[in-house]
Amino acid sequence: MTRPPTAAQRRVIDAAEPVTGRLRGTPAQLAALVRHGLAFRHPRPPHDHFLTPTGHRVREAVPEPPAALPPKADGGEVFAARVGGEEEAGAAGPARVREVHSAWQGLLELRRMTNTDGGTDRPCGWERAHLVRAAALALEAAGRRPAGPGGGDGYRVRATPQPEAVAVHGPDDATLRACAATLEEAGWQVGEHTDPRTRTRYLLASPRRM
């Protein structure tokens, strides 16, 4: 891309569906986004348009809350994958379960569309660019419990100095084993480590590429 998107193009980008990046706009707007490398036209019917990784980066250029997925296209509140330890995690219940399930299905669709072989068994570029959010969504979608604001039971996903790895903490070995199994099933490579200072065990997880 050689220049920033116009205001009209930016509105189309900002209104893309959460996670999948599905776009809605006039044919001229969509064609312009394709020309600038911000969108692509899916080869299979109904030939919808979706954001490319560059398009996702343009949309997310404005800082957003930690662990937040892109704003919903319907103008609703931002979906936040629970990383554990949030002060205000919101209500848990059937509505949250449906929301998490929808976000996870959207992420699988994004994998199918953006992985070169269409595979959904490993993370895609969006996940590698949003490690904490992606790992937290995989855990929550599998029914794992995030830790509350005071710690205790549940997982906590945190960034690490390593460029493609997150740390997953838990209150006990059983929680760590369950989280490791979930992430491995979701296409992550997981290893167990010991903090040299505190001697506590934690997981180090990275998106699998093959």
N, C-alpha and C positions, 0 to 999 in steps of 0.2 A: 504494500500500500504506500502511495506517495504523498497523500495528504489526509488530514483528519476527515471523518465523515461529516456530512452536512447535518444541520439540526434535524431535518426530516429523517435522514438515515439513522441518526442517533436515537430518535424516538422508536424506530422500528427495532433497533438493536436492544434497547432497554426493555422493550415489551416482549422479548423472546420468552418462550416457555422456560420454566425453571429446569435446570439440569440438562434437558435435551437440546435446548437452543433452537427449537422450532420457531420459524419466523412467519409473521403475517404482514403483508404490505402490498402496495401496488406492484404490478409487473415491472414497472420502470425502477422502483426503489429496490426490489429484489435483484434485478439484473445489475444495477449499479453496485450493490454489495458484493455480488459474485465477481464482477470485474476487479474490484479492489481487494479481493482475497479475503473478505470478511464473512462470506457465506458460500454455501455450495448447494446445488440442486440435486436432490436424491435421485439416483438413476431408476428406481422402481416406482411404480404408481403408488400414491397420487402425485409423485414428483414434488414433494414439499421442499422448502428451503430451510437450511439449518446453519447456525453459526459455525464457522471454522474455529480451530484453536485461537487464531489471531482475533477473530470476532469476539470470542469469550474474553480474551485479555482486554480488548477495548471496552467491553461492557463493564468489566470489573476494575477499571483503572481508578475509580473512586474508592477510597478505603471503605471497608465494610466491617461489621462486627465479626469477631473471631467465630469460626465454625459456621458462618452463615452461608447458605446457598443463595444463588441469584434470586432477585425479587420475583414474585409470582406475576405471571402475565396479566392476571385479572386485577392487579393493583392491591392484592391482599398483603398481609404482613410477610416479612422475610422469614423463610423457613430456616431454622437453625438446628443442625445435627447436634445432639447433646454430647459434649466431650467429657462431662463429669466435673462436679465441683461448682457448677453455676449457682449464683446466688438466687436467681429467678429462673427456674427451669420451666415454669409453666405447668399446666395441668396435665396429668397422665391419665389416659383413658382411651375409649374406642376411637375418638376423633384423632387423637395423637397417633394411634396405631395405624389408622387409615392414611394419615398424612405421611408418616414414615414409609409405609409400604409404597405409596405413590411415588415418593422421591427415589426410593430404591429401584423401582421398575423403570423410572425415567433414566436413572444412571445406567442400568443395564442396556437400555435402548441407545444411550449415547456411546457405550462401548461398541455395540453392534455397528453403529454408523461410522465410528471414527477409527477403530482398530482396522488395520489394513486387511485382515482376513475375515472381518466381521465377527470375530470371537467375542464372547461375553464372559469368558472364564478368567480374564485377567484385567487389571485396571487400564484405563485409557489415559490420554494426555491430560484431560481435565483433572483426574484424580492425582496424577503426579505433580500437578501445579497447586493442588489444594490437599495436601497429605492429611492434615489433622481432620478436616471436614470429611474427607472420603473414608478414612478409617473409622471415625465416629459413626458415620451413617451405616457402614457395614455392620458394626456391632449393634447399634440400636435396631436396625432392620431385622437382625437375627434374634431379637428379644433379650439381648444382654442388658443388664441394668446399669445405668451410669451412676457414679457416686453423687451423693448429695452435697450441699454446700459445706457441711462439716466433715466430709470424708466418709468413713465407714464403708459399708458394703458398696460394691460397684466399681466399674472401671473409670479410669481417667486417662484421656489421650492428650499427649503434650508434644510440642515441636522439639526437635533436637538440633544440635549444631551440624549434624550430618545432612547433606543436601537432599537425600531421598529416603529419609527414615523418620518414623515417629516412635515415641516411647509410650507404652501402655502400662499403666500401674494398676494394681489391684490389691485388695486387703489380704489375700491368701493365695496359696498355690492353686487351689481349685478354680478360683476366678481367672487366674492367669492362663491356666490350661484351657478353660472354656473359651476365653478370648482368642487364644492362639489358634484353636481349631476353627473358630468362626472366620478369622482373617485369612487363614490358609485356604479355606473353602471359597472365600471371596477373591482369591487370586493374589494374596500377599505372601511374601517370604517372611517367616517369623523365627526369631531366635530368642532364647532366654538368657538374661545377663544379670550380674550382681553389681550393685553400686559399690565402688571400692570404699566409700566413706561411711555409708549407712549400713552396708551389707544387706540391703533389701533387694529382693528379686523384682525384675521388671522385664517386659518384652520390648524388643526392637523389631519393628515391622517395616518392610519396604515393598513397594508395588513390584510384582513379578512382571517381567517383560516377555517371556516366552512360555 
